[in-house]
Amino acid sequence: MINVAIDAAKQAGELALKYFKSQPKVSYKADKSPVTIADLEAEKLIRRIIRRKFPDHGIIGEEFGEEKPNAKYKWVIDPIDGTRDFVRKHPFWATFIAILENNNPIVGVAFYPVSGDLLCAKKGGGTFINNKKTRVSKTKKLDDAYITFGNLKRFMEKKTLDSLLNLIEKTRSGRNYGNFQLKLLLEGKVDIDIEPFGAIYDFATPCILVEEAGGKFTDFKGEKSLTTGNALLSNSLLHNQVLKILNSG
């Protein structure tokens, strides 16, 4: 399954990259998030590959919803994670594919078409970036930590901006690197990533990638959930310290 996921992510990513170079028209969904023909065509391609190889498996995709919801294995697709970056010609976007077994991630693939970077993991097999095994950092002290975070507007909407600012004040550095934040965390170049908003297709792939690299993935309450709507990813050593500050009011 991981080989099919890698192949599908690469094919869909390369398809999206062709559109990226030609500036496709942007439309907006009901929630005001952008969508382009690249998102739609890339997800259609991934779905065709999955159906051909694994016709009994379920699929959850950002653009076309869920099919076979009772299947043991479900493929979770975000054809372009970072469409806002995509439409403004920023390179910080990726194709995400995860596979769930009984709703728990067992495979995760992230392909960054602009840079050509491939991140992949399978349960019990570790995380690899471009075929080289990677591990999260060993930073233990918050005042030594580098922290990244998602859209500040989302923190404001969720009334968690004060907690984020409190956390940033206690760390060495706080910055936003778009969708490259996941790769930087997996490489040990940052120690904490806080995402205030997202769905299962945003979080399923990062969850397994981070865990297999020695890190930890939970929501803001410390529960391992892909559907709560937020996520804390860390090197594990700092996780409880961050949760305490995030929930300090």
DOFIPA-301194 format. One record per residue (C-alpha): residue number from 1; y, z, x. Coordinates in pm, whole numbers, plus 50000, padded with zeros to 5 digits. Each point is the difference from the previous one (the first is absolute). Layout:
num_y_z_x
NUM_Y_Z_X
...
END
This chain:
num_y_z_x
1_50000_50000_50000
2_50243_50078_50280
3_49959_49650_50144
4_50077_49844_49662
5_50302_50229_49964
6_50131_49898_50341
7_49949_49632_49927
8_50169_50029_49660
9_50297_50192_50141
10_50050_49744_50275
11_49975_49703_49767
12_50237_50153_49745
13_50240_50116_50270
14_50017_49654_50156
15_50062_49850_49655
16_50283_50249_49939
17_50143_49925_50345
18_50044_49633_49907
19_50208_50106_49699
20_50187_50253_50215
21_50125_49717_50220
22_50121_49796_49701
23_50196_50268_49807
24_49827_49998_49658
25_50185_50081_49678
26_50006_50369_49910
27_49931_50137_49652
28_50014_50362_49886
29_49745_50203_49806
30_50078_50248_49724
31_50035_50277_50259
32_50250_49782_50193
33_49764_49950_50294
34_50004_49647_50146
35_49716_49751_49977
36_49962_49647_50136
37_49749_49719_49976
38_49867_50125_50333
39_49893_50333_49845
40_49829_49823_49713
41_49822_49730_50199
42_49886_50240_50271
43_49843_50236_49746
44_49833_49709_49818
45_49846_49888_50329
46_49867_50348_50080
47_49852_50033_49652
48_49822_49667_50033
49_49845_50107_50331
50_49884_50335_49856
51_49853_49845_49684
52_49811_49742_50204
53_49851_50256_50240
54_49966_50305_49775
55_50006_49894_49632
56_49898_50346_49876
57_50282_50185_50175
58_50316_50119_49828
59_50352_49900_50104
60_50333_50181_49974
61_50297_49784_50098
62_50374_50055_49987
63_50075_49669_49831
64_49704_49941_49766
65_49871_50345_49912
66_49645_50129_49984
67_49665_49842_49923
68_49657_50161_49974
69_50144_50356_49995
70_49655_50163_49987
71_49864_49828_50312
72_49866_50216_50284
73_50197_49797_50253
74_50364_49907_49936
75_50228_49789_50216
76_50363_50110_50003
77_50249_49726_50085
78_50366_49998_50094
79_50056_49635_50095
80_50341_50073_50152
81_50069_50364_50068
82_50372_49991_50065
83_50122_49718_49777
84_50357_50131_50029
85_49979_49940_50375
86_49824_49668_49944
87_50280_49857_49784
88_50269_50099_50252
89_49812_49845_50293
90_49911_50332_50161
91_49664_49997_50182
92_49893_50340_49860
93_49743_49890_49743
94_49623_49984_49988
95_49699_49906_49792
96_49802_50310_49898
97_49637_49998_49886
98_49791_50313_49946
99_49652_50051_49860
100_49916_50307_49793
101_49651_50137_49946
102_50001_50220_49691
103_50381_50006_50031
104_50006_50119_50364
105_50124_49763_50275
106_49727_49883_50236
107_50170_49692_50148
108_50364_49925_50073
109_50165_49691_50146
110_50368_49932_50067
111_50107_49664_50141
112_50357_49943_50119
113_50041_49620_50001
114_50332_49982_50187
115_49872_50195_50303
116_49633_49911_49954
117_49894_50367_50014
118_49675_50095_49827
119_49927_50362_49908
120_49656_50083_49863
121_49773_50296_49936
122_49672_50086_49832
123_49867_50339_49902
124_49856_50175_50304
125_50082_49710_50232
126_50350_50077_50122
127_50323_49801_49975
128_50074_49692_50208
129_50318_49807_50073
130_49926_49651_50129
131_49642_50103_50088
132_50113_50305_50200
133_49918_50347_49868
134_50307_50209_49927
135_50076_50369_49938
136_50290_50190_49853
137_50216_50227_50217
138_49920_50353_50114
139_50348_50137_49930
140_49972_50360_49874
141_50362_50116_49978
142_50241_49876_49735
143_50291_50008_50243
144_49814_49745_50214
145_49905_49778_49707
146_50121_49652_49908
147_50018_49946_49626
148_50033_49684_49793
149_50064_49972_49629
150_50025_49758_49710
151_50295_49891_49788
152_50262_50276_49981
153_50088_49894_49646
154_49649_50099_49894
155_50045_50347_50151
156_50323_50032_49802
157_49826_49890_49677
158_49716_50247_50054
159_50239_50286_50091
160_49834_50040_50340
161_50284_49885_50227
162_50105_50354_50093
163_49645_50081_50111
164_49988_49682_50208
165_50333_50077_50168
166_49880_50353_50072
167_49689_49856_50162
168_50194_49745_50205
169_50224_50279_50128
170_49694_50180_50136
171_49852_49694_50177
172_50091_49812_50316
173_50087_49671_49832
174_50008_49853_49650
175_50016_49625_49940
176_49882_49723_49769
177_49804_49709_50147
178_49901_49829_49677
179_49634_49915_49966
180_49947_50029_50376
181_49997_50378_49950
182_49628_49996_49927
183_49920_49820_50325
184_50224_50235_50200
185_49826_50303_49849
186_49656_49861_50079
187_50109_49932_50360
188_50128_50356_50045
189_50359_49882_50040
190_50114_50196_49696
191_49838_50315_49863
192_50091_50015_49630
193_50066_49741_49730
194_50126_50104_49656
195_49989_49754_49711
196_50171_50121_49681
197_49878_49721_49773
198_49702_49769_49972
199_49687_49900_49811
200_49632_49985_50088
201_50041_49658_50164
202_50271_50144_50228
203_49791_50299_50106
204_49629_49907_50002
205_50016_49807_50328
206_50223_50247_50189
207_49778_50288_49884
208_49683_49879_50170
209_50187_49863_50304
210_50167_50334_50065
211_49693_50213_49936
212_49778_49792_50229
213_50266_50026_50273
214_49979_50379_49985
215_50292_50058_49766
216_50038_50134_49650
217_50107_49849_49667
218_50104_50196_49691
219_50263_49996_49730
220_50300_50234_50020
221_49794_50281_49844
222_49728_49974_50264
223_49744_49827_49778
224_49815_49690_50115
225_50114_49765_49726
226_50078_49629_49993
227_50163_50015_49658
228_50246_50291_50007
229_50285_49767_50095
230_50088_50141_50343
231_49832_50049_50336
232_50019_50203_50319
233_49831_49848_50305
234_49984_50195_50324
235_49813_50065_50321
236_49829_50287_49810
237_50125_50266_50242
238_50343_50008_49834
239_49889_49942_49643
240_50011_50353_49860
241_50337_50071_50163
242_50145_49688_49837
243_49851_50082_49659
244_50154_50346_50010
245_50348_49860_50064
246_49960_49716_49748
247_49918_50255_49731
248_50256_50259_50100
249_50234_49895_49719
END
